[in-house]
Amino acid sequence: MIEEYVLNIACTMGLKLSQASIVDGRPFGCLDVYLVNISSKGRKVNILVYRDDIVKLENGMHSDRLETRIRGTLSRLQRLIDYSRPHIRTI
C-alpha cells in the first residue's frame, strides 16, 4: 500500500521511480517505524515512516505528516538525479 502511495505522489511530482519498497523496522529494534527505500535513475533515498501513518493509510485515512515526509524525500531524490546529470557549460 505505501509503495503505491509513494509512486502516486512521485507521479504528481513528475518523477518516475524504478523502485519503492518497505522494510519493517522491528527486526532492527525500531518498533514503531518502517524504512521505505525509493530509487530512480540509479539514485536511492530512504525514509523512516511511522507505523501509525501506515495504519492510517491502510484504513483509508490521510496523514499530512506522511505526505510531507514523502514529498520531501522525493524532492531530495530529484536533486540527487539533477546533480548527477552532466552539466554543459556555454561560453
URPE-V493999 format. One record per residue. N is the residue number from 1. RES is the residue in one letter. PHI is phi as a letter, one per 40 degrees, with the letter a starting at -180 (none if undefined). PSI is psi in whole degrees, 0 to 359 (999 if undefined). NEAR is the number of other ideal C-beta (glycine too) atoms within 8 Angstrom. Layout:
BEGIN
N,RES,PHI,PSI,NEAR ; N,RES,PHI,PSI,NEAR
END
This chain:
BEGIN
1,M,none,312,7 ; 2,I,c,325,12 ; 3,E,c,316,10 ; 4,E,c,318,7 ; 5,Y,c,314,11 ; 6,V,c,316,14 ; 7,L,c,320,10 ; 8,N,c,318,8 ; 9,I,c,317,12 ; 10,A,d,319,14 ; 11,C,c,317,9 ; 12,T,c,336,6 ; 13,M,c,0,10 ; 14,G,g,24,4 ; 15,L,b,123,10 ; 16,K,c,120,6 ; 17,L,c,147,11 ; 18,S,c,340,6 ; 19,Q,a,144,8 ; 20,A,a,117,13 ; 21,S,b,161,7 ; 22,I,b,142,11 ; 23,V,b,130,8 ; 24,D,c,134,6 ; 25,G,c,348,13 ; 26,R,d,318,7 ; 27,P,c,342,5 ; 28,F,b,7,5 ; 29,G,g,6,6 ; 30,C,b,96,9 ; 31,L,c,334,7 ; 32,D,b,16,7 ; 33,V,b,159,10 ; 34,Y,b,154,12 ; 35,L,b,123,12 ; 36,V,b,124,17 ; 37,N,b,130,12 ; 38,I,b,133,16 ; 39,S,a,153,12 ; 40,S,a,137,13 ; 41,K,f,43,6 ; 42,G,g,3,5 ; 43,R,b,149,10 ; 44,K,b,139,7 ; 45,V,b,160,12 ; 46,N,b,154,9 ; 47,I,a,140,10 ; 48,L,c,130,10 ; 49,V,b,131,15 ; 50,Y,c,140,10 ; 51,R,d,320,10 ; 52,D,d,321,8 ; 53,D,c,324,11 ; 54,I,c,317,13 ; 55,V,c,316,8 ; 56,K,d,314,11 ; 57,L,c,316,13 ; 58,E,c,334,7 ; 59,N,c,11,6 ; 60,G,g,13,4 ; 61,M,c,151,6 ; 62,H,c,142,5 ; 63,S,b,112,10 ; 64,D,c,322,6 ; 65,R,c,314,8 ; 66,L,c,312,14 ; 67,E,c,318,10 ; 68,T,c,316,8 ; 69,R,c,319,10 ; 70,I,c,315,14 ; 71,R,c,319,10 ; 72,G,c,319,8 ; 73,T,c,320,13 ; 74,L,c,325,15 ; 75,S,c,320,9 ; 76,R,c,319,9 ; 77,L,c,317,15 ; 78,Q,c,319,10 ; 79,R,c,320,8 ; 80,L,c,319,10 ; 81,I,c,314,11 ; 82,D,c,320,7 ; 83,Y,c,329,6 ; 84,S,c,349,8 ; 85,R,c,144,6 ; 86,P,c,136,3 ; 87,H,c,132,4 ; 88,I,b,123,4 ; 89,R,c,138,4 ; 90,T,b,149,3 ; 91,I,b,999,2
END
